[in-house]
């Protein structure tokens, strides 16, 4: 997605968790990490639910129209007999022309200081 579509993407991820009946304890978008022509957007998630609901959620993420990866997955059982999934979901967005131009200027500035 581009910058304008990122809000909708975040909503889609949150809705996917809620649609599976997962309790969303933490949904925290992090700072973007710019790359050559895209930015990586991490989202820290803590979700609580059944094994099948968590599995369904991961399948729902795979079917989203945009790429979403799950990283640093940690799943533990809690005292209530459900599972707690702690992970960082990452999605990606294209940099617009202005952002790419600024990034090229910054790289050129670093190269000139050597």
C-alpha positions in Angstrom: 0.0 0.0 0.0 1.0 3.6 -0.3 1.1 6.0 2.6 -2.6 6.9 2.3 -3.6 3.2 2.3 -1.6 2.3 5.5 -4.4 3.2 7.9 -6.8 0.8 6.1 -4.2 -1.9 6.2 -3.8 -1.6 10.0 -7.5 -1.7 10.4 -7.7 -4.9 8.3 -5.1 -6.6 10.5 -7.0 -5.6 13.7 -10.3 -6.7 12.2 -8.8 -10.1 11.2 -7.9 -10.7 14.8 -11.3 -9.6 16.2 -13.2 -11.6 13.6 -11.5 -14.8 14.9 -12.6 -13.9 18.4 -9.0 -13.1 19.6 -8.5 -10.7 22.4 -6.2 -8.0 21.3 -4.1 -7.0 24.3 -1.5 -5.0 22.3 -1.7 -3.5 18.8 1.2 -1.1 18.5 2.4 0.1 15.1 6.1 1.0 15.2 8.3 3.4 13.3 8.8 2.8 9.7 12.2 1.5 8.4 12.9 2.9 4.9 14.5 0.7 2.4 15.4 1.4 -1.3 11.9 1.9 -2.6 9.7 0.8 0.2 9.2 1.2 3.9 8.8 -1.6 6.4 6.1 -1.0 9.0 6.3 -3.2 12.1 3.2 -3.8 14.3 3.7 -5.4 17.8 0.8 -7.7 18.5 -0.2 -9.6 21.7 -3.3 -11.8 21.0 -5.1 -14.2 23.2 -7.3 -17.1 22.0 -7.5 -20.7 21.1 -5.1 -22.6 18.9 -7.6 -22.8 16.0 -8.5 -19.1 16.2 -4.8 -18.1 16.1 -4.3 -20.4 13.2 -7.3 -19.0 11.4 -6.0 -15.5 12.0 -2.6 -16.3 10.4 -4.5 -17.7 7.4 -6.6 -14.6 7.2 -3.4 -12.5 7.1 -2.1 -14.6 4.3 -5.2 -13.8 2.3 -5.0 -10.1 2.7 -4.4 -8.2 -0.6 -1.1 -6.9 0.8 2.0 -8.7 2.1 2.0 -9.2 5.9 4.6 -11.3 7.6 4.8 -12.6 11.2 8.2 -12.3 12.8 9.6 -13.1 16.3 6.7 -15.4 17.1 6.3 -16.4 20.7 3.3 -18.5 21.7 2.6 -19.6 25.3 -0.2 -21.1 27.2 -1.8 -19.0 30.0 -3.5 -20.1 33.2 -6.9 -19.7 31.6 -6.1 -22.5 29.1 -5.8 -20.3 26.1 -2.8 -19.3 24.1 -1.0 -15.9 24.1 0.6 -15.0 20.7 3.3 -12.3 20.9 4.6 -11.4 17.5 5.7 -8.6 15.2 3.6 -8.3 12.1 5.4 -6.5 9.3 3.8 -4.9 6.3 5.4 -2.8 3.6 4.5 0.3 1.7 5.9 2.0 -1.3 7.8 5.2 -0.8 6.4 8.1 -2.8 8.6 10.0 -5.2 9.4 12.8 -2.6 10.4 10.2 0.0 12.6 8.4 -2.5 14.3 11.7 -3.6 14.9 12.6 0.1 16.4 9.1 0.7 18.7 9.5 -2.3 19.9 12.9 -1.1 20.6 11.5 2.3 22.6 8.6 0.8 24.5 10.9 -1.5 25.3 13.1 1.5 26.7 10.1 3.4 28.8 9.0 0.4 30.3 12.5 0.1 31.6 12.4 3.7 33.9 9.4 3.3 
